[in-house]
Amino acid sequence: MSIKLFAAAAIVALTVFATQAHAGQTWTVTTTGTIDEGADVTGVFGMGPRNLAGLSFTQSVTSSLDDGSASYFSYFSDTVTIDGHTVTLSPYAPGYDTQAIENGISKHNGSDVIYSHVYGYTAARNAFTVSQYAVNSTKSFVPSADYAQVLGPIDVSDPSFTAYSGFSIQKDQWGDGSEYAWFQSRSVRTISVNAVPEPEAYAMLLAGLGLVGFAARRKRMAA
């Protein structure tokens, strides 16, 4: 196989990969800051019952951007570190999620926005909700509306930003109340976003490039 043909085949493989990466992509929004108010009533974060106000936190929500999945069944997980204690929680039954990224300042004198809101149920049927966002209508901080871009950490402590991070697990009408914790912060210091293809997309890329290499070897042997 000539270099030109090999390059063309590789481009085809990468094009297929790019399409699949968008369909099987996950998007992670991470905030850091200080909790303004909150409480861990049942020891969800592994520290026993305690007041959470004034503690530092990092919260990372990873959501599926798979175009083939209905939004109200989309996968998500939440990793929270509070005062050095880390826990990762995923809902037993996802409810819905809303993800948004917007570069409105550069496009139409609107606002730049990073927004993530997810909702679901734990195995005990308690409601599980996470919200994170940063908005600025005067200072641009989002280059484009592409979910595949990597941004940050972005300092959102400037007064021109409206930023928020919140979390709650609490008894719903079907829940048993065994998990009860919540916090909210408007004292958010940074926000960042990251997007990666899910493992299936990587596997397809490697398989595609493997076939290209196999074809090249067969061509050389035949020659």
Helices and strands as residue ranges (DSSP letters): H 3-23, E 25-34, E 37-40, E 50-51, E 56-64, G 71-73, E 76-82, E 85-89, E 93-103, H 104-108, E 112-121, E 127-136, E 151-155, E 162-170, E 181-185, E 187-197, H 199-222
